[in-house]
Amino acid sequence: MNSILRLPNDLDPFARLVAARRTLAGMDVRGDKIWPGMFDDGVVSLAHGDGTRRPPVRSLRAAAEMLSHTCGWSFDDYHFNREYLPLLQAIREKQAGVGADPASIESLYVDAGSSRIFSTFFHLFLQEDDLVLIPQGFYHGTLDWLPPDPARLHIVPVPPRTNKLTAEHLSETCYELARHRRIRRTYLLLTNPTFTGAVYSPAELYAIEDAAISHEIFVLYDLAFAGTEFADCPASVVRKHTRLSQRSLAVGTVSKSHNLANIRVGWCSGPKGIVDAMRDHREKTMGAVPFLTQAMAAAALVDDDVYLKINAQECIKRVELIKFGLNDVTGALTAAGVDAAINVAHDPGASHSVLVNLRTLSRQKKQLTSLDLCAYMLKHAGLAISPGYSMGFSDLEFRIAYGSVGLHGTYAAETCNPRKQLSIDMSCLEEAFATGRSVLKSALFDRLLPALVAMFRQNAM
């Protein structure tokens, strides 16, 4: 079995991202489509990153009300130099509830999604000899926010049992880099919860912030998964030191937590001068984010505890299913004569995906990467998994995105008339969730397991 997807420059994270996207699209290194892709019919996707169930009905109701009452907004007005105040108020209340610095909450602006916010920041402020630090296990789309220059990016290793950056790793990395290159300014992109569901505790954040102050690092907090935490884990907090509050941004969204990715609404709080510059860039390039979609986001943030709690409870069930399922898969591999083990790399404390380790002790013809694994699953099992290759990993680590499996079955459980009061048929919702869990179980045993057996036997010495 040939490792046809290996890259000439194996350490270039931008090249890795391109290779991963081609693989998931069913393309070889030339860009020719030669196997099924993650969006094709018949493929079960454990690589999609949508929410767990339909967006809150109150968000749909807010959109309908905005369409019916055009006072204060219209389709033909760019809303230059105006803000949608109900969303700003909802954001401030949310951030105050998780311990954000009061001064930073006042310096706040809304843009067309968190990706545009990060892109804007780096477009305006990243200069030559600046360096961006990203902990291993990052959201692969992060690389789209940066200039495609590997010299400006450094991936920081993380302990595999937690998949979280430590203050010690951060300091060691800064000392080591300073010995070998000139660095004008260092930025740290810290996601909490992480892409694979790890949650930083307040103590861990405090230690990282201490290290950031010591090394004069500017910290960008990506809170895209805030609100998806499980009940027994601490909330995502950003309690900044006074000195750090002038060298950090907190970026939030309703894309993952409330399944409203396609309305493209995100927000950013931080130092007034930086936020004002980013708001000015938005004004020059698009005016204001449409008030219609901002109204949907504002409605989603109000009294959302029950919505988020139901989602978290379902995701906990799915994590347990995957953990026990992968343990059974390891046993089945052993019974089939394959010396391999597969397990969840760390216990997640938030949704919507888990990092999976796959290891084999038997001698193999070729050293395979997660790209090879991903391609093999698509070709031979009709299964899409997300390769760890584009997240800074080099072996057979991959990601299972479980949160949105069976998503569209949840739409029937809640009233489809946005003008009515919110009404949830819990038995119907549980039936839809159960269908999603059934798809997950089938993907593990009917698709992943037999394909792993065939792949390792084919590649055995």
Secondary structure, 3 states (H helix, E strand, C coil): CCCCCCCCCCCCHHHHHHHHHHHHCCECCCCCECCCCCCCCCCEEECCCCCCCCCCHHHHHHHHHHHHCCCCCCCCCCCCCCCCHHHHHHHHHHHHHCCCCHHHHHCEEEECCHHHHHHHHHHHHCCCCCEEEEECCCCHHHHHHCCCCHHHEEEECCCCCCCCCCHHHHHHHHHHHHHHCCCCCEEEEEECCCCCCCCCCHHHHHHHHHHHHHCCEEEEEECCCCCCECCCCCCCCCCCCCCHHHCEEEEEECCCCCCCHHHCCEEEECCHHHHHHHHHHHHHHHCCCCHHHHHHHHHHHCCCHHHHHHHHHHHHHHHHHHHHHHHHHHHHHHHCCCCEEEEECCCCCECCEEEEEEEECCCECCCCCHHHHHHHHHHHHCEEEEEHHHHCCCCCCEEEECCCCCHHHHHHHECCCCCCCCCECHHHHHHHHHHHHHHHHHHHHHHHHHHHHHHHHHHEC
